[in-house]
Amino acid sequence: MILIIDCGYLNIYELENLVDRFDDYRTVALFDIEEMTAPFDGIIISNAQLVLNEQSIALYKEKIDYLLSYKKPVLGIGFGHLLIGVSFGAFYSPQNFGSDTYEIALTSASPLLKKLREDLTLIKDNTGSISIPPGFELLASSDNCINEGMQHKELPIFGVQFLPERSGNQGAIIIENFVNISLHGMTKES
């Protein structure tokens, strides 16, 4: 089962529908995570239409640290990507809200991105960007944002700035890859 952490995402149902194609899921609001009881194999942290600030970063970092304590594979999407980054020491840069399709180039091989072309057109819906945090490697980049995708160098922790649940077949491949990582580990079969 995949645990979906809802950060207040207006389109959470799109993420739930996509994950449901590959595995069972349970959705829990970010501020209710202490109430989780069912076992799960991986965690997806959703997007949100929010802007981070110094006060909220500390509050969110506490919640992300709690999720990471489960030592399960984690995928942050959009706002979730930003939260993972700042939790690991990335610098956050606010931007005006933007929702559009972007050309994104894959820069490194990763089990999260296997079966994808090197250049993709994916949908983003964001209010900021982050630097690459210490301990992470860059997976994808665009003219709009350097860190479109990242992976921890030692742990199964990933982040993507774009929205797989709104990006058609290419986005579905990313979610399928993450479910396989969650169920089977980061092997050649994932």
N, C-alpha and C positions, 0 to 999 in steps of 0.2 A: 504494500500500500504506500502511496505517495501522500505526504502531508503537505497541503497547500496552505501557506501562511498568507492571509488576506490583509494587506496593508491599507485597505479602504479603496480597493480598485473597482471602478465603475463597471468594468467588463470582466469581472472575476468569472462569470459563467462561461466566457469563451475559453479561459484557461482550464476551467474544470472540464468542459466538454472535450478539449484536446487531450488532457491527461487521461480521461476516462477511456479513450480509444486504446490505450496501452496498458493501463493498470487501474486498480481501484484507487480511490483517493478519499481524503477527508479534509475539509476546509476548516481552519480555525483562525479567528481574528488575531492579529499580532499581539494585542494586549490581553488576550485570553490564553496564551500558550502554556501557562502553568497548569491549566486544566486538562492537558492532553493525557489520555490514558491508553489508547490503542497502540499496539506496536506499528511501526512504519519503517520503510526501507530507505526513503530519501525525502528531502525537504525542498520545496520550491517556494521562494519568497516573491510575492507578486509585485507588480507595478502599483503605483498610486499617483494621483494627481496632486502631489504635495511638493513643497519646496523645503529643503533642509535648512536649518540654521544652527548656531552653536548650542542653543539649549536643547533642541530636539535631537541633535546628534548624540548627546550623552544618553538620553532616554532610549533611543533606538539601539545604541551600541550595547546597552545592558540586555535588551531582548535578543539581539543577534548572538551575543556571547552565550546566552542561555541555550539557544538553538544549536550552536556549535558544540556545546557540551555533550550532545547526544552522539557525536562522532559518526554521523551519517553523511552521505553525499548531499551537497547543498547546491542549488541553482538559484541565483538571484536574477530577476528579470526587471529591467527598467529601474524603478525605485529600489527594488530589492538588490540590484547590482550596485547601486550607489551605497546602500546600507552596508553591504559586505565590504566594499572598498574602504569607506571611512572607518569601519570597525578594525581594519587591518592597517590603518595609517595613511590611506590615500588622501590627497588634497581634493576638496570639493569646490567646484566652480558653478555657481548658479547661472542659469540661462533663461531667457524668455521661453515660455511654454511653446513647444512646437510639436506638431503631429504631421508626419509626411513619410513618403518612401525615400530611402537612401540607398545609394550604392555602397556596399560594404565589402571590403577585401579581407580574406582570411590571411593571417600572417604566420601562423604556426599550426602544426598538426595537433589534434586533440581528439580523444574519444568522443567528446561532446559534439564535434563538428564533422565526424566521419560521414562519408557519403554525400557531402555537399560540394558544390562547385567552389572555385577559389574566389569568384566575384558574385555577389548576391545582391538582390534588391529586396530589402526588408523594411518593415514599418517600425518607426520609432514614435514615441509619445513621451517626451521628457521635459524636465525643467532644470537640468543640470548635467554636468559631466564630472568625472573623477580622473585623477592621475592613476598610474599603475602602482598599486600598493607594494611595499616590500614583501618579498616572498612569492609574488605572482609573476606570471609571464603573459604577455599580450597575445591574444588569439585573433583579434579582428580589429580593423580600423576603417575610418571613413574620412572624407574631407571635412565633415561636420564635427567629428569627435575622434580623438586618437584612441581612447579606450572603449571600443564597441564590444569587446569580449575579452575575458581574462580567465586564467586558471591558476590555482595555487600550485606551486612547484612540487609539493609533497603530499598534499591532502586533496580529496575529491571535492573541492570547492570551486564553483564556477560562477561567473557573472556575465550577463549579456545586456547591453544597453537597449537593444531592439526588442520587439515583442513577437516571440515565436507564435503565440496564439492568434495573432492578427496577420501573419505573414505567409499564409498558404502552405503548400507542400514543403517548402524549405524549412519553415518554422516547425512543422510537424516532425520532420526528421530530427531536429534538435531535441524536442521533447521525447521522442522515441529513444534517442541515444542516451538521454539522461535517465530515463526509466531503466534501460539496460544496464547502465553504470550502477544504479541503485540496487538492482536485483542481483547482478553478477560481478560487480567490482570493475575496476579499470583494466580489464584484460582485452585481448584482441577480439573476443566475442562481444564486448560491450558495445 
